[in-house]
């Protein structure tokens, strides 16, 4: 799912390359580099799910789960479990994959679950089924949020949030063809603008206009206000020790962590470019504070630089379970549509995260009021913010658990 360091090159190159030079003088560079994962080429079991999906008829319900596990999720937490039945698949949230104080109400977790549900439903048509999606009702949180401290932490038991019933028939959606090609791109985007017609097409993917809307920030003053609020929210998060601790728990920065967890965020998905990615792997793991300071710099100097096209998915009630799951389904559809047309997308959801944190701590909703007033949202509540454009470098696949690892006994 998201906001990981894409370190600001002007500062990082000096620090990183200086460290690389020191290591080279010390000798043993080849052995050390291999141990740090410098030569890893994103193959092997943690990346196999990206090529395992076939989407062909007759391959069984597990093929739908293979599509679902390729969905976006916050910090790549992959917060889903699935039960397979003869004519349906039940989808469960996995509270042990909570982001803790980064997502205290599970709002982002359930957006990720909505993304997985959308992939599953789209793949069903390709395999000869008509999916009937039944979303759960209620309000977030469904469970008492606990700091995650990484996958596997003790938490509440899984909770069923949706059922996808499968009936014979169905037609293939062109969006399904992009499932295995979609990757979040956190690198720089070029100056070429995405045309207004494309933004209208993306908006048309919204099937729930009663409770959701896509707001495009098309005027320069709107984009400036969005950037100012996003940067301020990033600063708040980067100074919140509990939030950055829960965020840092999902960084997988060594080959051992990659093999063991098969989730979370790696250096390769940070959008650093080949040189900096190689260099940063050779250095000791930075502190959580340093990682998030770098994230603050890149938010300012890369993600919000150059007057990017930005948008916000807003809801009538951001804590309504059904609306949150539908927001996730919409976000996934938008990404797949964009992927098929060579357009990159990245979440920039720091503002909704700070809104959640203020609510959790019982503080006055300063960020919510300021953001809504600045962008004239009225009664609409922001639940997902993002940027899009034409990326300078192609996105790369992230870690994934296999379908077999996320199926629970019925």
ZIURHU-V842976 format. One record per run of one state. SS is the DSSP state (hx for helix, st for strand, lp for the rest). FROM is the first residue (numbers start at 1). TO is the last residue. If there is no record, write none. Layout:
BEGIN
<<SS | FROM | TO> <SS | FROM | TO>>
END
This chain:
BEGIN
<<lp | 1 | 8> <hx | 9 | 26> <lp | 27 | 28> <hx | 29 | 35> <lp | 36 | 44> <hx | 45 | 52> <lp | 53 | 61> <hx | 62 | 68> <lp | 69 | 73> <hx | 74 | 76> <lp | 77 | 79> <st | 80 | 84> <lp | 85 | 87> <st | 88 | 93> <lp | 94 | 94> <hx | 95 | 97> <lp | 98 | 99> <hx | 100 | 102> <lp | 103 | 106> <hx | 107 | 126> <lp | 127 | 128> <st | 129 | 135> <lp | 136 | 138> <st | 139 | 139> <lp | 140 | 158> <st | 159 | 168> <lp | 169 | 173> <hx | 174 | 181> <lp | 182 | 188> <st | 189 | 189> <lp | 190 | 195> <hx | 196 | 204> <lp | 205 | 211> <st | 212 | 217> <lp | 218 | 219> <hx | 220 | 238> <lp | 239 | 240> <hx | 241 | 248> <lp | 249 | 250> <st | 251 | 251> <lp | 252 | 254> <hx | 255 | 261> <lp | 262 | 264> <st | 265 | 265> <lp | 266 | 266> <hx | 267 | 269> <lp | 270 | 273> <hx | 274 | 281> <lp | 282 | 287> <hx | 288 | 303> <lp | 304 | 308> <st | 309 | 315> <lp | 316 | 319> <st | 320 | 320> <hx | 321 | 340> <lp | 341 | 343> <st | 344 | 347> <lp | 348 | 349> <hx | 350 | 360> <lp | 361 | 365> <hx | 366 | 375> <lp | 376 | 380> <st | 381 | 389> <lp | 390 | 390> <st | 391 | 391> <lp | 392 | 402> <hx | 403 | 406> <st | 407 | 407> <lp | 408 | 410>>
END
